[in-house]
């Protein structure tokens, strides 16, 4: 076997190893992409559930505030301050998830 034949074999082996490594990298990339897509889907589902829960909490808080305001005629300043604080909390909850334009 001549030096050129040995060199040709070495080059072919290196090329085959390079192609094998490239195939493994592409396979890993595709697997990682599928995993990222799955994680993003699960995250979207979780965010939707939290959004629904926050909307429900906001509605319940605002209904309670409204009911309390309806039961009370003129309220003392300290009670009004407490009511205003609860309204601010309700607004802060509302602001957590931006409203979807109608």
C-alpha contacts under 8 A as a table, 3 or more apart, distances in Angstrom:
res1	aa1	res2	aa2	distance
1	X	5	X	6.21
1	X	6	X	6.96
2	X	5	X	5.25
2	X	6	X	6.44
3	X	6	X	5.13
3	X	7	X	6.10
4	X	7	X	5.00
4	X	8	X	6.10
5	X	8	X	5.06
5	X	9	X	6.24
6	X	9	X	5.11
6	X	10	X	6.21
7	X	10	X	5.09
7	X	11	X	6.15
8	X	11	X	5.14
8	X	12	X	6.14
9	X	12	X	5.08
9	X	13	X	6.11
10	X	13	X	5.12
10	X	14	X	6.13
11	X	14	X	5.10
11	X	15	X	6.13
12	X	15	X	5.04
12	X	16	X	6.10
13	X	16	X	5.09
13	X	17	X	6.12
14	X	17	X	5.11
14	X	18	X	6.08
15	X	18	X	4.95
15	X	19	X	6.18
16	X	19	X	5.10
16	X	20	X	6.11
17	X	20	X	4.99
17	X	21	X	6.08
18	X	21	X	5.12
18	X	22	X	6.08
19	X	22	X	4.99
19	X	23	X	6.12
20	X	23	X	5.11
20	X	24	X	6.26
21	X	24	X	5.06
21	X	25	X	6.12
22	X	25	X	5.03
22	X	26	X	6.12
23	X	26	X	5.14
23	X	27	X	6.11
24	X	27	X	5.07
24	X	28	X	6.11
25	X	28	X	5.08
25	X	29	X	6.04
26	X	29	X	4.98
26	X	30	X	6.19
27	X	30	X	5.20
27	X	31	X	6.22
28	X	31	X	5.06
28	X	32	X	6.07
29	X	32	X	5.11
29	X	33	X	6.13
30	X	33	X	5.05
30	X	34	X	6.29
31	X	34	X	5.19
31	X	35	X	6.27
32	X	35	X	5.00
32	X	36	X	6.11
33	X	36	X	5.07
33	X	37	X	6.15
34	X	37	X	5.11
34	X	38	X	6.16
35	X	38	X	5.04
35	X	39	X	6.12
36	X	39	X	5.04
36	X	40	X	6.05
37	X	40	X	5.09
37	X	41	X	6.16
38	X	41	X	5.10
38	X	42	X	6.27
39	X	42	X	5.09
39	X	43	X	6.04
40	X	43	X	4.95
40	X	44	X	6.05
41	X	44	X	5.05
41	X	45	X	6.27
42	X	45	X	5.07
42	X	46	X	6.20
43	X	46	X	5.03
43	X	47	X	6.07
44	X	47	X	5.09
44	X	48	X	6.12
45	X	48	X	5.13
45	X	49	X	6.27
46	X	49	X	5.12
46	X	50	X	6.23
47	X	50	X	5.06
47	X	51	X	6.04
48	X	51	X	5.00
48	X	52	X	6.23
49	X	52	X	5.17
49	X	53	X	6.21
50	X	53	X	4.97
50	X	54	X	6.05
51	X	54	X	5.11
51	X	55	X	6.09
51	X	97	X	6.78
52	X	55	X	5.13
52	X	56	X	6.18
53	X	56	X	5.10
53	X	57	X	6.17
54	X	57	X	4.99
54	X	58	X	6.05
54	X	93	X	6.91
54	X	94	X	7.53
55	X	58	X	5.07
55	X	59	X	6.17
55	X	94	X	7.30
56	X	59	X	5.14
56	X	60	X	6.16
57	X	60	X	5.10
57	X	61	X	6.10
58	X	61	X	5.16
58	X	62	X	6.06
58	X	90	X	5.89
58	X	93	X	6.58
58	X	94	X	6.44
59	X	62	X	5.20
59	X	63	X	6.01
60	X	63	X	5.10
60	X	64	X	6.14
61	X	64	X	5.10
61	X	65	X	6.17
61	X	90	X	6.49
62	X	65	X	5.05
62	X	66	X	6.08
62	X	87	X	7.56
62	X	90	X	6.95
63	X	66	X	5.05
63	X	67	X	6.08
64	X	67	X	5.02
64	X	68	X	6.12
65	X	68	X	5.12
65	X	69	X	6.10
65	X	83	X	7.36
65	X	86	X	7.88
65	X	87	X	7.48
66	X	69	X	5.08
66	X	70	X	6.12
67	X	70	X	5.05
67	X	71	X	6.32
68	X	71	X	5.16
68	X	72	X	6.38
69	X	72	X	5.35
69	X	73	X	7.53
70	X	73	X	7.32
72	X	75	X	6.37
75	X	79	X	6.23
75	X	80	X	6.23
76	X	79	X	5.32
76	X	80	X	6.17
77	X	80	X	4.95
77	X	81	X	6.09
78	X	81	X	4.96
78	X	82	X	6.29
79	X	82	X	5.02
79	X	83	X	6.11
80	X	83	X	4.93
80	X	84	X	6.01
81	X	84	X	5.03
81	X	85	X	6.17
82	X	85	X	5.01
82	X	86	X	6.33
83	X	86	X	5.14
83	X	87	X	6.23
84	X	87	X	4.96
84	X	88	X	6.17
85	X	88	X	5.02
85	X	89	X	6.33
86	X	89	X	5.03
86	X	90	X	6.23
87	X	90	X	4.99
87	X	91	X	6.16
88	X	91	X	5.01
88	X	92	X	6.12
89	X	92	X	4.95
89	X	93	X	6.23
90	X	93	X	5.10
90	X	94	X	6.21
91	X	94	X	4.88
91	X	95	X	6.12
92	X	95	X	5.00
92	X	96	X	6.46
93	X	96	X	5.33
93	X	97	X	7.75
94	X	97	X	6.33
94	X	98	X	7.47
94	X	99	X	8.00
95	X	98	X	5.88
95	X	99	X	7.89
